[in-house]
Amino acid sequence: MNGIFRIFAAAVITFVTVGAAYASEVNLYTARHYDSDDALYQKFTDATGIKVNVVSGKGKALMERLASEGANSPADVFITVDAGNLWKVQKDGMFQSINSSMVDNIVPANLRGPNNEWVGIAKRSRVIYYNPLNVSEAEMAGLTYEDLSDSKWKGRIAIRSSGNMYNQSLVSSLIANHGEATIEAWAKDFVGNFARKPEGNDRAQIMAVANGEADIAIANSYYIGLMLSGKKGEEQQAAARKVQLHFPGQDGRGAHINVSGAGLMKNAPNKSNAVKFIEFLLGEEAQAHIVNNTYEYPMREGVAPSDLINQFGTGFKEDATPVASYGEFNPTAVKLMDRVGWQ
């Protein structure tokens, strides 16, 4: 009997050891491309003892990988930028609900996905940059996205291509608020006001304004922080100092808001750890780390944005359009942008 007991005890010990190792990790697939995030994941491990196994890559490639792996995917959490991308993963049935009162209390309903299957962890606004040497304060006063179809902006606007998800989500939000027909008419005139054929990333649009190639540009808010920080080189830092930032729609709907977001995978092997990880990202320490390293806006109230961003204004009015609508209207937006010749 003693021999049998010893064998049974050894089996129990082996099971517990394996179980403990399995419970002490979380598998993250992330499309965020910031080196500072690695330090953030280490903070989570230090606080919880849960190791973060990271698979990073471009959003589209990771989404294809998740689809290919299917139910056998080891992923627990998927992080990417833009609500439109998160919507696509949810539509393919790859997420499950995040049951967390903390998440519910911190993240506004309009910045979560249907059924709470994904949530924003940081915010960014798609704003208008302008060159004060070429654009007067009077021209910028009260300016909205809708106003950019006015002929007075002909040959003055820089923006990246229609293939960019940020632009697709902006157009989707406009469709959600005004309808397809109205925004198609708007988009025809808007495209007619471009200073040049769309090219380059968001920072290239800001550079174009600084260099006088365009008077105004549409780009995400955090890029000015990255440029001013010097992380993108002296040339971009100097260019960023020449431009100003305008939040559209302050007398109406507010400035367009998008998110970096996290979704809980449907077949997460470490579900409990995954929820803890998402909750950690919304904690004060993590939120402060994010805003001071990537220059996004915090999801959590009480955490101040980076000083590099705050200098352009605090407490601006945010558009409360549900970000899930960006995915819902994405196919319509893409076809519309193609019809109006937005390259």
C-alpha positions, 0 to 999 in steps of 0.5 A, spaced: 500 500 500 505 504 501 508 503 494 501 505 491 500 511 495 507 513 493 506 513 486 499 516 487 502 522 491 508 523 485 502 523 480 498 528 484 505 532 485 506 532 478 499 534 476 500 540 481 506 542 478 504 542 471 498 546 473 501 551 476 506 552 470 500 553 466 496 558 470 502 562 471 502 565 463 498 569 458 499 568 451 499 575 447 498 576 440 500 584 439 500 589 433 502 594 437 509 596 435 512 600 441 518 597 445 516 601 451 510 595 451 515 590 453 517 594 459 509 594 461 509 587 460 514 586 465 511 590 470 505 585 469 509 579 471 513 583 477 506 584 480 502 578 478 508 572 477 504 571 470 509 571 465 507 574 458 509 570 452 509 575 446 507 574 439 508 581 435 507 582 428 503 587 423 495 587 425 493 583 418 498 578 419 496 576 426 489 576 424 490 571 418 494 567 423 489 567 428 484 565 423 489 559 421 490 557 428 482 557 429 480 553 435 488 550 436 490 557 437 494 558 443 493 566 444 489 568 450 489 576 448 489 580 441 491 587 441 491 591 435 490 598 433 483 601 430 476 599 432 475 596 425 480 591 426 477 589 432 470 588 429 473 584 424 476 579 429 469 579 433 465 578 426 469 572 425 467 569 432 474 569 435 473 573 441 469 571 447 466 576 453 470 579 458 467 579 464 470 584 469 466 589 473 473 593 473 473 593 465 466 595 465 467 601 470 473 604 466 471 603 459 465 607 456 460 603 453 462 606 446 469 604 447 467 597 447 465 592 442 459 588 442 458 583 448 464 586 451 468 582 447 474 587 446 475 594 449 479 600 448 485 600 452 488 607 450 485 613 445 487 617 440 483 622 436 484 623 428 485 631 428 487 636 424 494 639 423 495 646 420 501 651 419 500 658 422 504 661 417 499 659 412 492 658 415 489 663 420 486 662 426 479 665 423 479 659 418 480 654 423 475 656 428 470 651 429 472 647 423 469 640 422 471 634 418 464 636 414 467 643 413 473 640 409 469 639 403 468 647 402 472 649 396 476 654 400 480 648 402 482 646 394 489 644 393 490 645 401 489 638 404 494 632 405 492 625 408 494 618 407 491 613 402 484 610 402 487 603 404 489 606 411 484 603 416 484 610 420 481 613 414 476 608 413 474 608 420 473 616 420 469 615 414 465 610 417 464 614 423 461 620 418 457 615 415 454 612 421 452 620 423 450 622 416 448 616 412 452 614 406 449 618 400 451 625 404 458 622 405 459 620 398 457 627 396 462 630 401 467 625 400 467 627 392 468 635 394 473 633 400 478 629 395 477 634 390 481 639 395 487 634 396 494 638 395 497 632 392 496 624 391 495 621 398 502 618 400 506 616 406 504 615 413 501 620 418 507 623 420 508 624 412 502 628 412 504 633 418 511 633 415 507 636 408 504 641 412 510 643 416 514 644 409 509 648 406 506 642 401 499 643 404 496 647 409 492 642 413 493 635 414 489 629 418 493 625 422 492 621 429 494 625 435 499 621 438 504 622 432 505 629 434 508 627 441 512 622 437 515 627 433 516 632 438 519 627 443 525 626 438 524 619 437 523 620 430 529 624 429 531 631 429 528 633 422 521 630 424 522 634 431 523 640 427 517 639 423 513 638 429 515 644 432 512 648 426 505 646 426 499 646 431 493 641 432 486 643 432 480 638 435 474 638 430 467 639 432 468 642 438 461 646 437 458 639 435 459 632 435 466 632 437 473 630 435 473 623 432 476 618 437 479 611 436 482 606 440 488 601 441 484 595 444 484 588 447 480 582 445 479 576 449 480 570 445 474 565 444 479 559 446 484 562 451 487 557 454 489 562 460 482 565 460 483 568 468 490 570 467 488 574 460 482 577 464 487 579 469 492 582 464 487 586 460 485 589 467 492 591 469 492 595 462 487 599 465 490 600 471 493 607 473 500 605 473 499 601 466 495 607 463 500 612 465 506 608 462 502 608 456 500 615 455 508 617 457 511 613 452 506 612 446 503 619 447 496 616 446 490 619 451 488 614 457 482 610 457 482 611 465 479 618 468 484 621 473 491 619 468 493 625 465 496 625 458 503 626 456 505 633 457 507 633 449 500 632 448 497 636 453 500 643 451 495 642 445 489 643 449 486 638 455 479 636 456 477 637 448 470 634 446 470 627 444 465 624 439 461 619 442 459 615 436 460 607 438 467 605 435 464 598 433 460 602 428 467 603 424 467 596 423 460 595 421 460 601 416 467 599 414 465 595 407 460 601 405 466 606 407 471 602 403 467 602 397 465 609 397 472 612 398 473 608 391 467 611 388 470 618 389 477 617 387 480 617 393 487 613 392 
